[in-house]
């Protein structure tokens, strides 16, 4: 007999933590949408999409241009690219 258990957790972030969570989600959404559009444009022009390596290199350049992309954790932005 197999017994499955489930646990529910609720987090109560401080206002500073909530702000950082919202910024992280917003930046990840921005990165995903920007590179999705770039991937689509590249595919229309060349018939091939972009690789993860090319997108990651472009993200590094983009972070140098846009200061607010430096605030969230870098792994959240990289995961947005991986999910793409």
RAHU-V396972 format. One record per backbone hydrogen bond with DSSP energy under -1.0 kcal/mol. CO is the residue of the C=O (numbers start at 1). NH is the residue of the N-H. E is the energy in kcal/mol with one decimal. If there is no record, write none. Layout:
BEGIN
CO	NH	E
CO	NH	E
END
This chain:
BEGIN
14	18	-2.7
15	19	-2.0
16	20	-2.1
17	21	-2.5
18	22	-2.4
19	23	-2.4
20	24	-2.5
21	25	-2.3
22	26	-2.4
23	27	-2.7
24	28	-2.3
25	29	-2.1
26	30	-2.2
27	31	-2.7
28	32	-2.5
29	33	-2.5
30	34	-2.6
31	35	-2.4
32	36	-1.9
33	37	-2.1
34	38	-2.1
35	39	-2.5
36	40	-2.2
37	41	-2.5
38	42	-2.4
39	43	-2.3
40	44	-2.1
41	45	-1.9
42	46	-2.8
43	47	-1.8
51	55	-2.0
52	56	-2.7
53	57	-2.2
54	58	-2.0
55	59	-2.3
56	60	-1.7
57	61	-1.6
58	62	-2.4
59	63	-2.4
61	65	-1.1
62	66	-2.5
66	69	-1.1
67	70	-2.0
74	78	-2.1
75	79	-2.2
76	80	-1.3
77	81	-1.6
78	82	-2.3
79	83	-2.5
END
